[in-house]
Amino acid sequence: MGRLTDDMTRLVGEIHAGRNDRGRLTQDLKQAAAEMKRAVAGLRGAFAADLAGARAAWVGAGAAGSRGAAGPEPAGAGEWQTVAERQDVLREAAEERRRLEAERRVRDEAHATPKARGRHRPR
């Protein structure tokens, strides 16, 4: 009965270890999914800011051209606020583009480095 008891004890231990591993995997997957959701939300926000900046630039260019034909209009407080908002959106969009470009360069350099090391062997 000693060998049977040892085998049963070992199997129970393996079952518990498998259950614990499955629980850790589930937690890791939940955490990874949450991180991905945050990353996607950030990308969507960056895209929305970029799109808003493009729209603001488009509206700003079209509005300036149409005002010139009709003559200058006095700017009200609301209009100044929208101009300031457009400038903020354009500035944020430019900053976001620079940040994304820097991240892309770093990622590309990281991917290129191992390949270069593998091709060129020191003599």
C-alpha positions in Angstrom: 0.0 0.0 0.0 3.0 2.3 0.4 3.6 2.6 -3.3 -0.1 3.2 -4.1 -0.3 5.9 -1.4 2.8 7.6 -2.8 1.4 7.6 -6.3 -1.9 9.0 -5.2 -0.2 11.7 -3.2 1.9 12.6 -6.2 -1.1 12.7 -8.5 -3.0 14.9 -6.0 0.0 17.2 -5.9 0.1 17.4 -9.7 -3.6 18.1 -9.9 -3.3 21.0 -7.4 -0.2 22.3 -9.3 -2.1 22.2 -12.6 -5.1 24.0 -11.0 -2.8 26.6 -9.6 -1.0 27.0 -13.0 -4.4 27.4 -14.7 -5.4 30.0 -12.2 -2.2 32.0 -12.8 -2.6 31.7 -16.6 -6.2 33.0 -16.3 -5.0 36.0 -14.2 -2.2 36.7 -16.6 -4.6 36.6 -19.6 -7.0 39.0 -17.8 -4.1 41.3 -17.0 -2.8 41.1 -20.6 -6.3 41.8 -22.0 -6.7 44.8 -19.7 -3.3 46.2 -20.8 -4.3 45.7 -24.5 -7.6 47.5 -23.9 -5.6 50.4 -22.4 -3.2 50.4 -25.3 -6.0 50.3 -27.8 -7.8 53.1 -26.0 -4.6 55.1 -26.2 -4.2 54.5 -29.9 -7.8 55.4 -30.5 -7.3 58.6 -28.5 -4.2 59.4 -30.5 -6.0 58.7 -33.8 -8.9 60.8 -32.7 -6.6 63.7 -31.7 -4.8 63.4 -35.1 -8.1 63.4 -36.9 -9.3 66.3 -34.8 -6.1 68.2 -35.7 -6.6 67.5 -39.4 -10.2 68.6 -39.2 -9.2 71.7 -37.3 -6.5 72.5 -39.9 -9.0 71.9 -42.7 -11.6 74.1 -41.1 -9.1 76.8 -40.2 -7.8 77.0 -43.8 -11.3 77.0 -45.3 -12.6 79.5 -42.8 -9.7 81.9 -43.4 -10.2 81.8 -47.2 -14.0 82.5 -47.0 -13.6 85.4 -44.5 -11.2 87.2 -46.8 -13.8 87.5 -49.5 -16.5 88.8 -47.2 -14.2 91.1 -45.3 -12.8 90.8 -41.7 -15.4 90.0 -39.0 -14.9 91.0 -35.4 -13.9 88.0 -33.3 -16.1 87.2 -30.3 -15.0 85.4 -27.1 -16.4 82.1 -28.4 -14.4 82.3 -31.6 -11.2 83.0 -29.7 -11.9 80.0 -27.6 -12.3 77.8 -30.6 -9.1 79.1 -32.1 -7.3 78.3 -28.9 -8.9 74.9 -28.8 -7.8 74.3 -32.4 -4.2 75.3 -31.5 -4.2 73.0 -28.5 -5.5 70.1 -30.6 -2.9 70.7 -33.3 -0.1 70.9 -30.7 -1.3 67.7 -29.0 -1.6 65.9 -32.3 1.9 67.0 -33.3 3.3 65.9 -29.9 1.5 62.5 -30.3 2.9 62.0 -33.8 6.5 62.8 -32.6 6.0 60.4 -29.7 4.7 57.6 -31.9 7.4 58.1 -34.5 10.1 57.9 -31.7 8.5 54.7 -30.4 8.4 53.3 -34.0 12.1 54.1 -34.5 13.1 52.4 -31.2 11.0 49.4 -32.0 12.5 49.2 -35.6 16.0 49.5 -34.2 15.4 46.8 -31.6 14.1 44.5 -34.3 17.0 45.3 -36.7 19.8 44.8 -34.2 19.5 41.0 -33.7 19.2 40.5 -37.4 22.4 42.4 -38.1 24.2 40.5 -35.4 23.2 37.2 -36.9 24.3 38.1 -40.4 27.7 39.6 -39.7 30.1 37.4 -37.8 33.3 38.8 -36.4 36.5 37.3 -38.0 
